[in-house]
Amino acid sequence: MPFGMSDERIKEIQSMIEPARFTVVGASTEFQTTEAFVRSVLPPGFEPLDEATGLVRIGHMQSAMCGDFNTCTVVLNARFQQW
């Protein structure tokens, strides 16, 4: 039996998703690290960029869809398969 949804169900889901708005309070900072560290944590196929840098973001988010929650993101500057 193929998966499918009625037009009414699709409209119901869209009505729940469309009003999603996020409020974010937070801070971010850039940092430098070593190429050896970046290589040790990247998955296969990724290579560090010329400078081993990254970004850390810490924040508190609020949304009518999922309530309040805290976030922390660590981003490393890298490329995938020589792009």
Beta strands, then each sheet from edge to edge (+ up, - down):
strand 1: 22-32
strand 2: 46-48
strand 3: 53-63
strand 4: 67-76
strand 5: 78-80
sheet 1: 1+ 3- 4+
sheet 2: 2+ 5-
end
